[in-house]
Amino acid sequence: MARIVLGLGTSHSPLLPLTAQQWVERGEDDRRNPHLNLSDGRFLSYPQLEAEVAGRYAAEATLENFTHQWGRAQQALDRLAQELTAAKPDVVIVVGDDQEELFRKTNIPAIALYYGQQIIMRPLASMPMPPWLLSTGVGAGYAMDEARQHPGEPRLGLFLIEQLIEAGFDMGAVSALQNAAEQGLGHAYGFIIRRLLGGRSIPLIPILLNTYYRPNVPTPARCYQLGQALRRALEYYPGDLRVALVASGGLSHFVCDEALDERILGAIRAGDAATLCQIPRGALNSGSSEISNWVTVAGAMQGRSCKWSEYVPVRRTPAGTGIGLAFLTWAAEAST
């Protein structure tokens, strides 16, 4: 059987490869964003949000605080990287989301798995991106500065697709790219390769959830069920493999909702499947939709306790725009 030797979750925000000073600059971008998503399902412009919040977070939106928060986040990432190294996985399965790096809105599967021999990253320069993303080093932090390659795991990947179909999931299956100049794996996977694997050639299996683009967005309950089915499929695998599972993305953004994030993390720590399966749809728009990636891995890690977690609520502006940065690991063995 394939044994899950580590489960972890990590944010992959572009704030993480940037400096604290650059966080200030990203706050200026927030002020120009006309579609800031709130957890009640509304989208507001920055002036509308500012009118509601009335500068509540001005004391947090400072370079001094950003410097402290940046340090906490980097220490958390270092710990995740160390735990991943210590677990010695033969393969890493990353549950993330695709933001038109591989798929197009003309045809996006709700759930897909990439089982190719080689994972090819899509260069950011090949996508319509804000100029700052191309000039600040974020591309390198996401392993998307060029069409970098990383080993996949075709045998286990194909097995998982077949088992998940048997379990009732209509899986998209991707084994290669049609056009490497205009397709590739995205930042949800490249961040793990670069920051947590540190360039080591441990085979990767990307699971791609359509968290962003309606109408075929899997519900939280379906994501949790997918995680449970993934764990069972790994237990059926005839080979002896050490597997690490990674949830990539989230938590709340582009307005930081600390109450929502703490509710999610609290449910994960408590093993509260009901809360995770009943997250309101309005709370999972835009970047906050990546919480579904965490729900999927939580389903796979059902019965295993949380070893450790760190939460950093970043508010880049007085109106509270930003992100809830989160980092967590589950115990290797089921709790008794």
C-alpha positions as CSV (number, residue, x, y, z in Angstrom):
1,M,0.0,0.0,0.0
2,A,1.0,3.6,-0.3
3,R,1.3,5.1,3.2
4,I,0.5,8.7,4.0
5,V,3.6,9.8,6.0
6,L,2.7,13.5,6.2
7,G,-0.2,15.9,5.5
8,L,0.3,19.6,5.4
9,G,-1.3,22.8,4.3
10,T,0.3,26.0,3.2
11,S,-0.6,29.3,1.7
12,H,1.1,30.1,-1.6
13,S,0.4,33.9,-1.8
14,P,2.8,36.0,-3.9
15,L,3.5,37.9,-0.6
16,L,5.6,34.9,0.5
17,P,8.3,35.2,-2.2
18,L,8.3,39.1,-1.8
19,T,9.8,41.3,0.9
20,A,7.9,43.1,3.6
21,Q,8.5,46.4,1.8
22,Q,6.8,45.0,-1.3
23,W,3.7,44.1,0.8
24,V,3.2,47.9,1.1
25,E,3.2,48.2,-2.6
26,R,0.7,45.4,-3.0
27,G,-1.6,47.4,-0.7
28,E,-1.6,50.1,-3.3
29,D,-2.9,47.5,-5.9
30,D,-5.7,46.7,-3.5
31,R,-6.9,50.2,-3.6
32,R,-7.5,49.9,-7.3
33,N,-9.3,46.5,-7.1
34,P,-13.0,47.0,-8.0
35,H,-14.0,43.4,-7.0
36,L,-12.9,42.7,-3.5
37,N,-14.7,39.6,-2.3
38,L,-16.3,39.4,1.2
39,S,-17.2,36.2,2.9
40,D,-20.9,37.0,2.7
41,G,-20.7,36.7,-1.0
42,R,-20.6,40.4,-1.9
43,F,-17.9,42.0,-4.1
44,L,-17.0,45.6,-3.2
45,S,-14.7,48.3,-4.6
46,Y,-12.0,49.6,-2.3
47,P,-13.9,52.8,-1.5
48,Q,-17.0,50.8,-0.7
49,L,-15.1,48.5,1.6
50,E,-13.3,51.5,3.2
51,A,-16.7,53.1,4.0
52,E,-17.8,49.9,5.8
53,V,-14.6,49.3,7.7
54,A,-13.7,53.0,8.5
55,G,-9.9,52.4,8.8
56,R,-10.3,49.7,11.5
57,Y,-7.0,48.0,10.5
58,A,-4.8,51.1,10.1
59,A,-2.5,50.1,13.0
60,E,-1.8,46.7,11.4
61,A,-1.1,48.0,7.9
62,T,2.4,49.2,8.6
63,L,5.8,48.2,7.4
64,E,6.9,47.4,11.0
65,N,4.0,44.9,11.3
66,F,4.6,43.5,7.8
67,T,8.2,42.8,8.7
68,H,7.2,40.9,11.8
69,Q,4.5,39.0,9.9
70,W,6.9,38.2,7.0
71,G,9.3,36.7,9.5
72,R,6.6,34.5,11.1
73,A,5.5,33.3,7.7
74,Q,9.1,32.4,6.6
75,Q,9.7,30.5,9.8
76,A,6.5,28.5,9.3
77,L,7.5,27.7,5.7
78,D,11.0,26.6,6.9
79,R,9.3,24.3,9.4
80,L,7.1,22.8,6.7
81,A,10.1,22.2,4.5
82,Q,12.0,20.6,7.3
83,E,9.0,18.3,8.1
84,L,8.7,17.4,4.5
85,T,12.4,16.5,4.3
86,A,12.2,14.4,7.5
87,A,9.2,12.5,6.2
88,K,11.2,11.2,3.2
89,P,8.3,10.8,0.8
90,D,8.6,8.9,-2.4
91,V,5.9,11.1,-4.0
92,V,4.2,14.3,-3.1
93,I,0.5,14.8,-4.0
94,V,-0.4,18.5,-4.2
95,V,-4.1,19.5,-4.1
96,G,-4.3,22.9,-5.7
97,D,-6.3,24.9,-8.2
98,D,-5.7,26.0,-11.8
99,Q,-6.1,29.7,-12.7
100,E,-6.0,29.3,-16.5
101,E,-2.4,28.2,-16.4
102,L,-3.2,24.7,-17.8
103,F,-7.0,24.9,-18.6
104,R,-9.1,27.6,-20.3
105,K,-12.6,28.8,-19.3
106,T,-13.8,27.1,-22.5
107,N,-13.2,23.7,-20.9
108,I,-12.4,23.4,-17.2
109,P,-12.9,20.0,-15.5
110,A,-14.2,20.2,-11.9
111,I,-11.5,17.8,-10.8
112,A,-8.5,16.7,-12.7
113,L,-5.3,14.8,-12.0
114,Y,-2.0,15.2,-13.9
115,Y,-0.2,11.9,-14.4
116,G,2.4,12.8,-16.9
117,Q,6.1,11.7,-16.8
118,Q,7.2,15.3,-16.6
119,I,5.5,18.3,-15.0
120,I,6.2,21.4,-17.0
121,M,5.7,24.8,-15.4
122,R,4.1,27.6,-17.3
123,P,6.2,30.8,-17.5
124,L,4.4,33.8,-16.0
125,A,5.6,35.8,-19.0
126,S,3.3,33.7,-21.3
127,M,0.2,34.8,-19.4
128,P,-1.6,38.2,-19.1
129,M,-0.1,39.3,-15.8
130,P,0.3,42.7,-14.0
131,P,3.8,44.1,-14.7
132,W,4.8,43.8,-11.0
133,L,4.4,40.0,-11.1
134,L,7.0,39.8,-13.9
135,S,9.5,42.2,-12.3
136,T,9.6,41.3,-8.6
137,G,10.9,37.7,-8.6
138,V,7.5,36.1,-8.0
139,G,8.0,34.0,-11.1
140,A,11.1,32.4,-9.7
141,G,9.3,31.9,-6.3
142,Y,6.7,30.0,-8.2
143,A,9.2,28.1,-10.4
144,M,7.4,29.9,-13.3
145,D,10.3,32.1,-14.5
146,E,10.7,29.6,-17.3
147,A,9.2,26.3,-18.5
148,R,10.9,24.3,-15.7
149,Q,10.4,20.6,-15.5
150,H,9.9,18.4,-12.5
151,P,9.3,14.6,-12.4
152,G,5.8,13.3,-12.2
153,E,4.6,9.8,-11.1
154,P,2.6,8.2,-13.9
155,R,2.1,4.8,-12.4
156,L,0.5,6.0,-9.1
157,G,-1.2,8.9,-10.9
158,L,-3.0,6.6,-13.4
159,F,-3.9,4.2,-10.6
160,L,-5.5,7.0,-8.6
161,I,-7.5,8.2,-11.6
162,E,-8.9,4.7,-12.1
163,Q,-9.7,4.2,-8.4
164,L,-11.4,7.6,-8.0
165,I,-13.5,6.9,-11.1
166,E,-14.5,3.6,-9.4
167,A,-15.4,5.7,-6.3
168,G,-17.8,7.8,-8.3
169,F,-15.7,10.8,-9.3
170,D,-15.7,12.0,-12.9
171,M,-12.0,12.7,-13.2
172,G,-10.3,14.8,-15.8
173,A,-7.0,13.1,-16.8
174,V,-4.0,15.0,-18.1
175,S,-0.9,13.2,-19.3
176,A,0.8,15.8,-21.4
177,L,0.6,19.4,-22.8
178,Q,-0.9,20.1,-26.2
179,N,1.0,23.4,-26.4
180,A,3.9,24.0,-24.0
181,A,4.1,27.6,-25.1
182,E,0.7,28.4,-23.8
183,Q,0.1,25.7,-21.2
184,G,1.7,24.4,-18.0
185,L,1.3,23.8,-14.4
186,G,0.7,26.9,-12.2
187,H,1.7,28.6,-9.0
188,A,-0.2,26.2,-6.7
189,Y,2.3,23.5,-7.6
190,G,5.4,25.6,-8.5
191,F,5.4,27.2,-5.0
192,I,5.6,23.7,-3.4
193,I,8.4,22.6,-5.8
194,R,10.5,25.7,-5.1
195,R,9.8,26.6,-1.5
196,L,9.1,23.3,0.2
197,L,11.0,20.8,-2.0
198,G,13.8,23.2,-2.5
199,G,14.5,22.0,-6.0
200,R,14.7,18.3,-4.9
201,S,13.4,15.9,-7.6
202,I,10.8,14.2,-5.6
203,P,8.0,13.1,-8.0
204,L,4.8,15.2,-7.8
205,I,1.2,14.4,-8.6
206,P,-0.9,17.5,-9.1
207,I,-4.6,17.3,-8.3
208,L,-6.4,20.3,-9.9
209,L,-9.7,21.5,-8.4
210,N,-11.8,24.1,-10.2
211,T,-12.3,26.3,-7.2
212,Y,-12.5,29.6,-9.1
213,Y,-14.8,29.3,-12.2
214,R,-18.5,28.6,-12.0
215,P,-20.6,26.7,-12.8
216,N,-18.8,23.4,-12.1
217,V,-17.1,24.2,-8.8
218,P,-17.1,21.3,-6.4
219,T,-18.8,21.9,-3.1
220,P,-16.9,21.7,0.2
221,A,-18.7,18.4,1.0
222,R,-17.6,16.9,-2.4
223,C,-14.1,18.0,-1.8
224,Y,-14.0,16.3,1.6
225,Q,-15.4,13.2,0.0
226,L,-12.7,13.4,-2.6
227,G,-10.1,13.4,0.1
228,Q,-11.6,10.4,1.8
229,A,-11.6,8.5,-1.5
230,L,-8.1,9.5,-2.3
231,R,-6.9,8.1,1.0
232,R,-8.7,4.8,0.3
233,A,-7.2,4.6,-3.2
234,L,-3.7,5.1,-1.7
235,E,-4.4,2.2,0.7
236,Y,-5.3,0.0,-2.3
237,Y,-2.2,0.7,-4.2
238,P,-0.1,-2.5,-4.7
239,G,3.3,-0.8,-4.3
240,D,5.1,0.3,-1.2
241,L,5.3,4.1,-1.3
242,R,5.7,6.9,1.2
243,V,3.3,9.7,0.3
244,A,3.0,13.3,1.4
245,L,-0.2,15.2,0.9
246,V,-0.2,19.0,0.5
247,A,-3.0,21.5,0.4
248,S,-1.8,24.5,-1.5
249,G,-3.5,27.9,-1.3
250,G,-5.8,30.1,0.8
251,L,-6.9,31.0,3.2
252,S,-9.2,34.1,2.9
253,H,-8.3,36.7,0.4
254,F,-8.4,39.3,-1.1
255,V,-10.1,40.7,2.1
256,C,-8.7,39.0,5.2
257,D,-11.5,37.3,7.2
258,E,-9.8,36.2,10.4
259,A,-13.1,34.8,11.8
260,L,-13.6,32.6,8.8
261,D,-10.0,31.4,8.8
262,E,-10.0,30.6,12.5
263,R,-13.2,28.7,12.0
264,I,-11.7,26.6,9.2
265,L,-8.4,25.9,11.1
266,G,-10.4,25.2,14.3
267,A,-12.5,22.6,12.4
268,I,-9.4,21.0,11.0
269,R,-7.7,20.8,14.4
270,A,-10.9,19.4,15.9
271,G,-11.6,16.9,13.1
272,D,-14.9,18.6,12.6
273,A,-16.0,17.4,9.2
274,A,-19.5,18.8,9.4
275,T,-18.2,22.4,9.6
276,L,-15.8,21.9,6.8
277,C,-18.5,20.4,4.6
278,Q,-20.9,23.2,5.3
279,I,-18.7,26.3,4.5
280,P,-21.1,28.8,2.9
281,R,-20.7,29.1,-0.9
282,G,-20.4,32.9,-0.6
283,A,-17.3,32.5,1.5
284,L,-15.5,30.6,-1.3
285,N,-15.2,33.2,-4.0
286,S,-12.1,34.4,-5.7
287,G,-8.9,33.6,-3.8
288,S,-10.8,32.4,-0.7
289,S,-12.1,29.5,-2.9
290,E,-8.7,27.8,-2.3
291,I,-9.9,26.8,1.1
292,S,-11.5,23.9,-0.8
293,N,-8.0,22.5,-1.3
294,W,-7.5,22.4,2.4
295,V,-10.9,20.7,2.9
296,T,-9.9,18.0,0.4
297,V,-6.7,17.2,2.3
298,A,-8.6,17.3,5.6
299,G,-10.8,14.6,4.2
300,A,-7.8,12.5,3.4
301,M,-6.3,13.0,6.8
302,Q,-9.6,12.3,8.7
303,G,-8.8,10.7,12.0
304,R,-5.3,12.1,12.2
305,S,-4.7,14.9,14.7
306,C,-3.2,18.3,13.9
307,K,0.4,18.5,15.0
308,W,1.0,22.2,14.6
309,S,-0.4,25.3,12.9
310,E,0.5,28.9,12.4
311,Y,-1.9,31.7,11.3
312,V,-0.8,35.2,10.1
313,P,-3.7,37.6,9.3
314,V,-2.2,40.1,6.9
315,R,-4.1,43.3,6.3
316,R,-2.3,45.3,3.7
317,T,-4.5,48.4,4.0
318,P,-6.6,50.1,6.7
319,A,-9.7,48.6,5.1
320,G,-8.4,45.1,5.8
321,T,-7.5,43.9,2.3
322,G,-4.9,41.1,2.3
323,I,-4.9,37.4,3.1
324,G,-5.0,35.0,6.0
325,L,-1.7,33.1,5.7
326,A,-2.0,29.6,7.1
327,F,0.4,26.7,7.7
328,L,-0.4,23.4,9.2
329,T,0.7,19.8,9.5
330,W,-1.2,16.6,10.5
331,A,0.2,13.7,12.5
332,A,1.6,10.8,10.4
333,E,-0.6,8.2,12.2
334,A,-4.3,8.1,13.0
335,S,-5.1,9.2,16.5
336,T,-6.5,6.6,18.9
